[in-house]
Amino acid sequence: MFLLSKGSELENIPDAKNFDISAKVKEFKDLQGKIYVCGTCLKIRGKEESGVCPISTMTDLLNLIENSDKVLTFG
């Protein structure tokens, strides 16, 4: 998963009664899912790298797309 724009604020999304985002992120990572975040998007928002999402570049995103069987976008 590669987070861009508002998605880069993943750690600031509060857990809700009906959707515990931190539990879903943990479940995704426990299933060997990887989450990357756009470094420029973080910088614009005054954020830094976290333990959940390492900082990545557009080159990393391109490599993910080129090496994937399927690509989904949400926005």
DSSP file (Angstrom, degrees, kcal/mol; ACC not computed):
  #  RESIDUE AA STRUCTURE BP1 BP2  ACC     N-H-->O    O-->H-N    N-H-->O    O-->H-N    TCO  KAPPA ALPHA  PHI   PSI    X-CA   Y-CA   Z-CA
    1    1 A M              0   0    0      0, 0.0    35,-3.2     0, 0.0     2,-0.5   0.000 360.0 360.0 360.0 134.5    0.0    0.0    0.0
    2    2 A F  E     -a   36   0A   0     33,-0.2     2,-0.4    35,-0.0    35,-0.2  -0.976 360.0-150.6-122.6 119.1    1.4    3.4   -0.9
    3    3 A L  E     +a   37   0A   0     33,-3.1    35,-2.3    -2,-0.5     2,-0.3  -0.752  18.8 174.5 -96.1 132.2   -0.2    6.4    0.8
    4    4 A L    >   -     0   0    0     -2,-0.4     3,-2.1    33,-0.2     4,-0.3  -0.852  50.0 -12.6-126.6 162.6   -0.4    9.8   -0.9
    5    5 A S  G >  S+     0   0    0     -2,-0.3     3,-1.7     1,-0.3     4,-0.2  -0.131 134.9   1.1  51.6-128.6   -1.9   13.2    0.0
    6    6 A K  G >  S+     0   0    0      1,-0.3     3,-1.9     2,-0.2    -1,-0.3   0.766 125.5  70.9 -63.2 -24.7   -4.4   12.9    2.9
    7    7 A G  G X  S+     0   0    0     -3,-2.1     3,-1.1     1,-0.3    -1,-0.3   0.765  82.6  71.6 -62.0 -24.2   -3.6    9.2    3.2
    8    8 A S  G <  S+     0   0    0     -3,-1.7     3,-0.4    -4,-0.3    -1,-0.3   0.632  85.3  68.4 -67.7 -11.3   -0.2   10.2    4.5
    9    9 A E  G X   +     0   0    0     -3,-1.9     3,-2.1     1,-0.2     4,-0.5   0.031  61.9 130.3 -93.9  26.7   -1.9   11.3    7.7
   10   10 A L  G X   +     0   0    0     -3,-1.1     3,-1.4     1,-0.3    -1,-0.2   0.854  67.6  54.3 -48.4 -44.9   -2.8    7.6    8.5
   11   11 A E  G 3  S+     0   0    0     -3,-0.4    -1,-0.3     1,-0.3    -2,-0.1   0.663 103.9  56.7 -70.4 -14.3   -1.5    7.9   12.1
   12   12 A N  G <  S+     0   0    0     -3,-2.1    -1,-0.3     2,-0.1    -2,-0.2   0.487  78.3 106.9 -93.7  -3.8   -3.7   10.9   12.8
   13   13 A I  S <  S-     0   0    0     -3,-1.4     9,-0.1    -4,-0.5     2,-0.1  -0.646  71.8-131.3 -76.4 119.5   -7.0    9.1   11.9
   14   14 A P        -     0   0    0      0, 0.0     7,-0.2     0, 0.0     2,-0.1  -0.421  19.0-108.8 -73.7 146.0   -8.8    8.5   15.1
   15   15 A D        -     0   0    0      5,-0.1     2,-0.3    -2,-0.1     5,-0.2  -0.473  37.4-153.1 -67.2 143.0  -10.2    5.1   15.9
   16   16 A A        -     0   0    0      3,-2.5     3,-0.3    -2,-0.1    -1,-0.0  -0.772  26.9-109.3-117.0 163.6  -14.0    5.0   15.8
   17   17 A K  S    S+     0   0    0     -2,-0.3     3,-0.2     1,-0.2    -1,-0.1   0.892 120.8  34.7 -57.2 -41.9  -16.5    2.8   17.5
   18   18 A N  S    S+     0   0    0      1,-0.2     2,-0.3    -3,-0.0    -1,-0.2   0.542 127.0  36.0 -93.8  -7.8  -17.3    1.0   14.2
   19   19 A F        -     0   0    0     -3,-0.3    -3,-2.5     4,-0.0     2,-1.2  -0.791  61.3-164.9-151.5 103.4  -13.9    1.1   12.7
   20   20 A D     >  -     0   0    0     -2,-0.3     4,-2.0    -5,-0.2     3,-0.4  -0.725  10.1-174.4 -89.5  91.6  -10.7    0.7   14.7
   21   21 A I  H  > S+     0   0    0     -2,-1.2     4,-2.5     1,-0.2     5,-0.2   0.858  80.5  54.1 -60.8 -39.3   -8.1    1.9   12.2
   22   22 A S  H  > S+     0   0    0      1,-0.2     4,-2.1     2,-0.2    -1,-0.2   0.877 109.4  48.9 -65.3 -35.5   -5.1    1.1   14.3
   23   23 A A  H  > S+     0   0    0     -3,-0.4     4,-2.5     2,-0.2    -1,-0.2   0.885 111.3  49.9 -68.4 -38.3   -6.4   -2.5   14.7
   24   24 A K  H  X S+     0   0    0     -4,-2.0     4,-2.5     2,-0.2    -2,-0.2   0.892 110.4  49.7 -67.5 -39.6   -6.9   -2.8   10.9
   25   25 A V  H  X S+     0   0    0     -4,-2.5     4,-2.5     2,-0.2    -2,-0.2   0.928 112.3  48.0 -63.6 -44.7   -3.4   -1.5   10.2
   26   26 A K  H  X S+     0   0    0     -4,-2.1     4,-2.7     2,-0.2    -2,-0.2   0.921 111.8  49.6 -61.8 -44.1   -1.9   -4.0   12.7
   27   27 A E  H  X S+     0   0    0     -4,-2.5     4,-1.3     2,-0.2    -2,-0.2   0.918 111.0  49.9 -60.9 -44.3   -4.0   -6.8   11.1
   28   28 A F  H  <>S+     0   0    0     -4,-2.5     5,-2.3     1,-0.2     3,-0.3   0.923 113.8  44.8 -60.1 -46.2   -2.8   -5.8    7.6
   29   29 A K  H ><5S+     0   0    0     -4,-2.5     3,-1.6     1,-0.2    -1,-0.2   0.859 108.0  57.5 -68.8 -35.2    0.9   -5.7    8.7
   30   30 A D  H 3<5S+     0   0    0     -4,-2.7    -1,-0.2     1,-0.3    -2,-0.2   0.794 102.1  56.8 -63.5 -27.4    0.5   -9.0   10.6
   31   31 A L  T 3<5S-     0   0    0     -4,-1.3    -1,-0.3    -3,-0.3    -2,-0.2   0.125 130.6 -97.9 -89.3  20.3   -0.6  -10.6    7.2
   32   32 A Q  T < 5S+     0   0    0     -3,-1.6    -3,-0.2     1,-0.2     2,-0.2   0.631  73.8 153.2  72.8  17.6    2.7   -9.4    5.7
   33   33 A G      < -     0   0    0     -5,-2.3     2,-0.4    -6,-0.2    -1,-0.2  -0.501  32.3-147.6 -73.7 146.4    1.2   -6.2    4.2
   34   34 A K        -     0   0    0     -2,-0.2     2,-0.5    19,-0.0    19,-0.1  -0.950   7.3-160.6-120.0 138.4    3.5   -3.3    3.7
   35   35 A I        -     0   0    0     -2,-0.4     2,-0.3    17,-0.4   -33,-0.2  -0.976   9.9-177.6-121.3 126.4    2.5    0.3    3.9
   36   36 A Y  E     -a    2   0A   0    -35,-3.2   -33,-3.1    -2,-0.5     2,-0.4  -0.863   9.6-152.9-119.1 155.9    4.7    3.1    2.4
   37   37 A V  E     -ab   3  55A   0     17,-1.9    19,-2.9    -2,-0.3     2,-0.3  -0.986  25.4-106.5-134.1 142.4    4.1    6.8    2.5
   38   38 A C  E  >  - b   0  56A   0    -35,-2.3     4,-1.8    -2,-0.4    19,-0.2  -0.496  22.8-150.2 -66.5 121.5    5.1    9.6    0.2
   39   39 A G  H  > S+     0   0    0     17,-2.5     4,-2.5    -2,-0.3    -1,-0.2   0.867  96.2  52.2 -62.9 -38.2    7.9   11.6    1.7
   40   40 A T  H  > S+     0   0    0     16,-0.3     4,-2.5     2,-0.2    -1,-0.2   0.905 107.3  52.3 -65.3 -41.4    6.9   14.8    0.0
   41   41 A C  H  > S+     0   0    0      1,-0.2     4,-1.2     2,-0.2    -1,-0.2   0.891 111.7  46.9 -62.0 -39.5    3.3   14.5    1.3
   42   42 A L  H  <>S+     0   0    0     -4,-1.8     5,-2.8     2,-0.2     4,-0.4   0.931 111.0  51.4 -66.0 -45.6    4.7   14.1    4.8
   43   43 A K  H ><5S+     0   0    0     -4,-2.5     3,-1.5     1,-0.2    -2,-0.2   0.906 106.7  53.4 -60.1 -43.8    7.0   17.0    4.5
   44   44 A I  H 3<5S+     0   0    0     -4,-2.5    -1,-0.2     1,-0.3    -2,-0.2   0.845 112.4  45.9 -59.0 -34.7    4.2   19.3    3.3
   45   45 A R  T 3<5S-     0   0    0     -4,-1.2    -1,-0.3    -3,-0.3    -2,-0.2   0.381 115.6-114.8 -91.6   3.1    2.2   18.3    6.3
   46   46 A G  T < 5S+     0   0    0     -3,-1.5    -3,-0.2    -4,-0.4     2,-0.2   0.780  71.2 136.1  70.4  26.9    5.1   18.8    8.7
   47   47 A K      < -     0   0    0     -5,-2.8     2,-0.3    -6,-0.1    -1,-0.2  -0.590  40.9-147.3-103.8 166.0    5.2   15.1    9.6
   48   48 A E        -     0   0    0     -2,-0.2    -1,-0.0     1,-0.1    -3,-0.0  -0.801  36.6 -71.5-126.0 169.7    8.0   12.6   10.0
   49   49 A E        -     0   0    0     -2,-0.3     2,-0.2     1,-0.1    -1,-0.1  -0.255  51.1-162.1 -59.6 146.1    8.5    8.9    9.3
   50   50 A S        -     0   0    0      3,-1.3     5,-0.1    -3,-0.0    -1,-0.1  -0.722  34.1-103.9-123.3 175.6    6.8    6.6   11.7
   51   51 A G  S    S+     0   0    0     -2,-0.2    -2,-0.1     1,-0.2    -1,-0.0   0.705 119.0  51.6 -71.5 -19.8    7.1    3.0   12.7
   52   52 A V  S    S+     0   0    0      1,-0.3   -17,-0.4   -18,-0.0    -1,-0.2   0.879 117.8  29.0 -83.5 -41.3    4.0    2.2   10.6
   53   53 A C  S    S-     0   0    0    -19,-0.1    -3,-1.3   -45,-0.1    -1,-0.3  -0.930  71.0-149.6-130.1 108.0    4.9    3.8    7.3
   54   54 A P        -     0   0    0      0, 0.0   -17,-1.9     0, 0.0     2,-0.2  -0.464  36.7 -98.6 -70.8 149.3    8.5    4.2    6.1
   55   55 A I  E     +b   37   0A   0    -19,-0.2     2,-0.3    -2,-0.1   -17,-0.2  -0.466  50.5 179.5 -68.4 135.8    9.1    7.2    3.9
   56   56 A S  E     -b   38   0A   0    -19,-2.9   -17,-2.5    -2,-0.2   -16,-0.3  -0.794  17.4-132.7-132.8 174.1    9.1    6.4    0.2
   57   57 A T     >  -     0   0    0     -2,-0.3     4,-2.0   -19,-0.2     5,-0.1  -0.692  34.4-100.0-122.9 173.5    9.6    8.1   -3.1
   58   58 A M  H  > S+     0   0    0     -2,-0.2     4,-2.6     1,-0.2     5,-0.1   0.817 123.6  59.1 -64.6 -29.7    7.8    8.2   -6.5
   59   59 A T  H  > S+     0   0    0      2,-0.2     4,-2.4     1,-0.2    -1,-0.2   0.907 104.5  49.8 -64.2 -41.0   10.5    5.8   -7.7
   60   60 A D  H  > S+     0   0    0      2,-0.2     4,-2.3     1,-0.2    -2,-0.2   0.913 110.7  49.9 -62.0 -42.5    9.4    3.4   -5.0
   61   61 A L  H  X S+     0   0    0     -4,-2.0     4,-2.5     2,-0.2    -2,-0.2   0.923 109.6  50.9 -62.3 -44.5    5.8    3.8   -6.1
   62   62 A L  H  X S+     0   0    0     -4,-2.6     4,-2.8     1,-0.2    -2,-0.2   0.914 110.0  49.9 -59.4 -43.8    6.7    3.2   -9.7
   63   63 A N  H  X S+     0   0    0     -4,-2.4     4,-1.9     2,-0.2    -1,-0.2   0.901 109.7  51.3 -62.2 -41.1    8.6    0.0   -8.7
   64   64 A L  H  < S+     0   0    0     -4,-2.3     4,-0.3     2,-0.2    -2,-0.2   0.932 113.0  45.3 -60.3 -45.3    5.5   -1.2   -6.8
   65   65 A I  H >< S+     0   0    0     -4,-2.5     3,-1.3     1,-0.2    -2,-0.2   0.930 112.7  49.8 -65.1 -46.1    3.3   -0.6   -9.8
   66   66 A E  H 3< S+     0   0    0     -4,-2.8    -1,-0.2     1,-0.3    -2,-0.2   0.817 114.9  44.5 -63.5 -30.6    5.6   -2.2  -12.3
   67   67 A N  T 3< S+     0   0    0     -4,-1.9     2,-0.3    -5,-0.2    -1,-0.3   0.311  96.5  95.6 -98.3   8.9    6.0   -5.3  -10.1
   68   68 A S    <   -     0   0    0     -3,-1.3     3,-0.1    -4,-0.3    -4,-0.0  -0.765  62.3-149.6-102.6 145.7    2.3   -5.7   -9.2
   69   69 A D  S    S+     0   0    0     -2,-0.3     2,-0.3     1,-0.2    -1,-0.1   0.855  89.1  16.8 -73.5 -36.9   -0.2   -8.0  -10.9
   70   70 A K        -     0   0    0      2,-0.0     2,-0.4     0, 0.0    -1,-0.2  -0.976  66.2-158.4-137.8 148.9   -3.0   -5.6  -10.1
   71   71 A V        -     0   0    0     -2,-0.3     2,-0.4    -3,-0.1    -6,-0.0  -0.996   7.2-170.3-131.0 128.5   -3.2   -2.0   -9.0
   72   72 A L        -     0   0    0     -2,-0.4     2,-0.4     2,-0.0    -2,-0.0  -0.930   3.9-164.8-114.9 141.1   -6.1   -0.3   -7.2
   73   73 A T        -     0   0    0     -2,-0.4     2,-0.4     0, 0.0    -2,-0.0  -0.980   4.9-173.8-126.1 142.4   -6.5    3.4   -6.6
   74   74 A F              0   0    0     -2,-0.4    -2,-0.0     1,-0.1     0, 0.0  -0.981 360.0 360.0-128.3 141.4   -8.8    5.1   -4.2
   75   75 A G              0   0    0     -2,-0.4    -1,-0.1     0, 0.0     0, 0.0   0.441 360.0 360.0-175.1 360.0   -9.2    8.8   -4.0
